[in-house]
Structure formats: structure tokens, C-alpha cells
Amino acid sequence: MYKPKIIIADTDEKYITSLQLKFVEEYFDKVNLEIVTDEGYFEDLFSKPQNVDILVVSEGLYSTALQRHNIKHTFIMTEQYEKEQTSDIAIVRIFKYTSLKVIFNEIVGNSSRVLQTSDEQKDCKIILVYSASGGVGKTTLSLGMSHGLTKSYKRVLYINAGRLQYFQRVLKNQSAITSSEVYLKLATADDHIYPEIEHVIMREDFHYLPPFKASLMSLGLPYSIYETIAQSAKASKEYDYIIIDADPTFDEYKANLIGIADKVVIVTKQNRSSVHATNILVDNIDGVDSEKYTFVCNDFDREKENALISPDIRFTVNDYISHFEYYDQMRCEEFSKDSGVQRLSFLVV
């Protein structure tokens, strides 16, 4: 069986060890991994033609001469944060002092095709995006992640789990599900519902369940229909990620969604009311200190009071995402280009 060739090159041995261990943990004997810490050896190695699937190289060792070799993906570890990427899509710059998790996920996400070392398919992961209060930007982040993960070669299904849906505003196709036959099937849905409604799934880079033509109450559908669809879609093995964008009501249905989710992204704002609501939510959820949960402050403005630095908060914010200046004019693709949304995507995969 072919094993992708990966070279990680950096003269900082202490830094390179943690990234080496991460690849060993995740891929063990499925890749050919070579670590280079000596500059002279690196120059000698690339003085001869090389075929490399993934090259992770420090900025100090990188030169344009490397482009003469057959290198499918090059990741340059920079010591200065650079928001702009190179024009060559095969070369990605990564700020080397961000978290190991972000670095590893960015490498794997951008080179996922060459890392598919067998016919085995990784289990689909369900990501629940949730908040303790409305208006914090869950849908913006959910759609941005859906688009971004798709651009990283992931197969994504977005499900808006709202009792009354209006997410279609940012889509190119805003059509709702109109077929009475589909609603009849949803009313009697079981674990095999996804194949029965798969024909209505739409695509806008990522796949998504179109909005319902009316509220759940008007259609006579239980909120649990979203859990049923998600579980059935996961069993189909057609997706790498299912992103569920849930409304803020906390009840048994939401508890069930939290239970089936592999990752839960809890979104808050920096104002006191949002932080207070999130504190209360945390008190009602077990295990929020585990890796399953990621807390994000959206719409952050450093010029305003930040209640998240209060000693009374009972959770740890993993990232801050800045205010979208032209939110009302933006589409999904534009959300996904935001650096904060990109960081969030790497945190949850």
C-alpha cells in the first residue's frame, strides 16, 4: 500500500518534536515521515530531485528553489503572523506559534486527499453550534464553517435546526421544501429518513437541508426531527461533517442534540447579558471542560467592555471572532474567508 511521504524540516528541535508526535499519533505506520533538523542535511537532500507529498518547512529553510521538486503541498512555518496567503495554492503559510491543534488541522485539512491512505472511511462527526441566547451569530459561524470545511475537501451537510427558519437569506438559492410528500415522510420519520429525503438536499459548495416552508408547529413536526435526520445522514456515510445550527431553547431535545454531537461550539458575545446566559447554560451541562466543547466569542469589539474577563465566568473562551463590518451584504463564501471563522473550523475538526 502506498504511504504518503511527509518531510518536516526545522532547526528548532524542541518545536518540531511536538508536531512529529502529533503525526505519529494520528497516522502511525500509514505515512513515511522524515524529520530534518540539520540545515546542511536539508540542503543536501534537496540537491537531488525529490517526490514529496507534504513538506512542512521553517521559513529559514525555505527557498523558491524547492519549487523545482515534485512537492504536492508545501507549508511554510512563519514567525510573523501573515493574514495574506501566497498566490500559489500549493503553498500555505502558517504562523508557527499558534496552537499545535490549529497547525496540525490546517496541514491535514489542506492536504486531506494525499493523506487518504486506505479505503477506510473515517466516521462522520456531528458538530452542534449552540448558544444560550439569540442574536450571537450562530448561523453566520455555522454557514462560514460549512463553506470553509468544504473548501478544505471535506464533505459537509448543514442542518438549520430552527423552529422557524430564516437562514436562507444568505444563500444564492432561497427556495424552501414545498413537496407535501416530503413532509408526510418527515411526519413519520424513522432511522432511515435520510435516503427518503436525500433528493431535496441542495448544494452551495456544501450540502444543506433546505428551509421548511413553515414553522415546525405549523407543519406538525417535532423538534426531534432534526436529530433523526442528522443520525440518518451520518449512517449514510456520505459526509465527513454534519453541522447542526440549533436555536437557543434549552430543553430535552437540545440535550439530546448535545448528547449525539461529537463537538459542541457554544457561541457568546462579550456583553454582560450574553455572558450571564452562557454561565447559566454551563451550569446545566455536564463535562463542559472536556475537548468536546469549544467556546467562542463572536462579534468581538476590543473597544467595548468585555464581560468575558470577569472572574465570575465559569467557562474558558477558546477564540474571539471580530465584528463583520458589512454583515448584511455578506454571503456564506465571504463568512468563510474571515480569519476567525477559519480558526474555528480548524478547532473543531
N, C-alpha and C positions, 0 to 999 in steps of 0.2 A: 504493500500500500504506500502511495506517495505521501511523504511528510513535508509540509511547507518548511522552507529554510528561513530562519529568523536570526538576524545579527543585531545585537545590542552593543553599541560602542560608546564608551565614555571613560575618560581617565580618572574620574571620581569613583573609586571602587565602592566606597560606602554607599553612595547614592544608587549605583547600578545594581547592587545586591538585592534590594527590595523589589525592583521591577523584575529581576531574574526569578526570584522566588514566586512572584505572582504568576508568571508564565508557567513555571514548573507545577504549581498547584492546580492551575486550570487545564493545562494541556499535557503535562507529564510526558509520555512517550509518543504523543501524536504529532510533535514537531521536532525538527532539527534546530536546536537552539545553540548559538555560539555567542560567547561573551568576550568582548575585546576591551582591555583597559590600557594597553600599551600603544602609544601613538606610532612608534616605529613598525610594530607588527601590523597595525591597521593600514599604514601606507603600503607596506609590502603586500598585504593581502589583496588590496585593490590596484596593485600594479599589474595584476593579471585579470583577464575577463572573469566576471562573476555573475552567476544567476542567483538572485536573492528575491524571496517573496516579500519579506518585510525587513527594512533596515531602520533601526531606531538609533540615531546618532546625535551626539552633542554638537552644538553649534561650532565649537572649536575644532572638531574633526571634520566637519562637513566642507566640501568644496564642489563647485559645479562640475568638476572632472568626474564625479561619481555618476553623473547622468549618462556617461558613455556605457555604463554597465546595464545589464538587464535586471533592473530593480522594479518590482511591481508597485511597492508602496514605500515611500521614504517619510520618516517622521523626524523632524529636526527639533531637538530639545533646546529651547532658548532660555536665557537667563533674564531676558527682558520681556515683559508682557506685551504681546503684539495682537491687537484685535484683528488686523487685516491678515488674510492668508495669502500664500503665493498664488500666482496665476495658474501654475501647473497643478492640476487636481490630484496628481500622483504624489505631490509633496505637501505635507501638512506640518505647520509649526505648532509646537505645544510648549506652553510655559512650564518649565521643568519643576517649579516649586509649588505647583498646585498639588492637590491630594493624589496619592497613588491610585485611588479608585477612579478618579476622573481621567488620569493619564492612561491607565490600562484600558478603560472602556472606550476612550477615543481611538486608541490604536486598533482595538478589536472591532469597533463599530465601522471604521473606515476601511478595514481590510477583511471583513467578515467572509467574503467569498473565497479567498485563498485559505482561510482557516477552517473551512468545511472539509475536515479530514476524513469523514466517513459518511455512510448513508444514514447514520443515526440522526434523528431529528430531535433537537432539544425541546423540552417541554415548553409549551406556550405559557407565558406569565401574564397574570391579570394585575393591572395597575389601577388602583382606585384613587381618584383625585377628589378630595373631600374638604369641607370646611365647616366651622361651627356657626358661620353666619353668611348671609348672601352678599353679593357685590364685591367679592375679594378677587375675582378674576380667575376662577377655576376653569371656566370654559376656554378662556384665552390660552392658559397654560396647557390645558389638555389638547387642544387643537394644534398648538405650536409643537408640542412633543410628538403628536401623531405624525405631523408632516416631517419633523426633523428625523425621527427614527426611520421613517420610510426612505429618506434621502441617505440614511446610513445602511441601506439594503436590508431593513427589517420589514417583515410583513405585519401590518398593523390594522386592527379593527377598532374604530372609535364608536362607543355607545354613549349617547347622551341620556343619562338616567334621570330625567326631569319629569315631574308630574305634568308640567306644561312646558313644552319645548319652544325655544326661540333661537337656538344656536345657529340655525341655517342662515342667519343674517350675513355671516362672513364666508359663506360658501358660494361657489360660482353657480351651482345648481341648487336652488332653494325648494325644489319640489318635495312634497310630503307623500307618504304612502297613502294611496287612495283605494286600493283594491279591498273590497269587502271580504273577499276570500281570505286574504292575509289576516285580517282582523278576526275572522272566525277561527283561524288556526291558532292565533295568539291567545284567544279566549280559552282554548282547551289545550294549551301548550304542555308538552312533556319534555323529557330529556333529549328528544330527537327533533326539537323545533327548528334548529338552525338549517338543516338541509331543506326543510319545507318552505323557508322564507328566504333562502340564500339568493334567489333570483331578484329580490328587491334591493339587495345590498348595492350601494353605489360607491364610486371611486373618485377621489380628488387627490391623486397621488396615493394617499392612504385610503383604506376602505372604511365605510361608515354606514351605520343603520340610519336611513333617512328619518326625518321627524314624523311623528304621528300626526294625523290630520286634526286631532283634537286632544284635550287633556285625557289622562288615564281615567278619571272619574266619568267623563262623558262617554268614553268608549267601553266602560265597564271592565277595564283591565286592572289587575292587582299590581302593586309596585314590584312584587316578586318576579314579574315577567322579565325584568332586566337581568336578574340573577340567572333565570332559566336560560335566556338567550346566551349569556356570557359563558355559562358552563357548557352548553351545547356547542357553541362556536369553538371553545377550547378543545373539546373532544374531537372536533373535525380535523385537528392538526393542520389547519390551513394558515395559521398565524403564529408569529413569534410573540406578539404582544397584543393584548386586548386592553384598551384604556377606557375605563368607565368613569364618566364625568357625572357625579352624583349631586343631587340637591342637598341643602344643609339640614333638612329634618333628621333628627336622630331618633330612630325607632328600631323595632326588631328587624325590619327589612334592611336598614343600613348596617345594623350589627352583623347581619348575615353576609352582606357585601364585604365588610371588613374581614370577616372570617375566611372568605374564599380568596381574597386578594393575596397575591404574593408580595406586593409592595403597596403601601398606602402613603400618598402625598397629601399632607394636611396644609392647606393654604390659609394664611392670615394676612392682615395688614398691620401697620405699625401703630395704629391708633388704639386708645385705651379700650374702647368697646369691643373691638375685634380680638384684642389680646385677652381680655376678660372672658369672652365667649370661648376662646380656644382653651384657656385654663380649665373651664368647666367641662369642656369636652374631654380633655385629658384625664380628668378625674373619673370619667365614666368608661375609660378604655383600659384594658389590661395590657401590659407589655409595651408601652409606648417608647421605652428606652432601647428596644431591640432594633436591629437593622431593617426590620420590616417598615418602619415609619421614617418618613422624611418630612421635616417641617420647613416651609418656605414662606418668606415674607414677600408678598407681591406689591407692586405699585409703590416701591420704596422711594422716599424723598429725604435725603440726608439733611435738608434744611428744616425739616419739621420735627416735632417731638417724636421720639422713638420709645414707645412704652415697652418694647421688647427687651430693653436693657434694665428694666425694673427687677429688683431682687425677688419679686413675688411670682415671676413666671415659672411654670412647672414643666417646661419643655425647652429643648435646645434648637435654635434656628440653624438649619444647615446651609441656607443660602438666602441672599437678598436679590430680588429682581426689580430693576428700576422701572419707573413710570414710563408707559408708552405715550409719547407726546401726541401722536396722531392716531390714537386708538380707533376712533370712529371710521377712519378711512382704510384701516388695515385689513388684510386677508390672512388666511392661515399661513401661507408661504412666508409672509412678512413677519408673522409672530415667530416662526421657526428660525429666522435669521438672527434674532436677538441673542446676544451672548449669554444672558441669564437663562433663557429657555434652553439653549444648547447645554449649559452646565447642568440644568435639571435633568435633561434627557440622559446624560452620562451618569448622573447619580442614581437613577432608578433602574438602569439596565444591569 
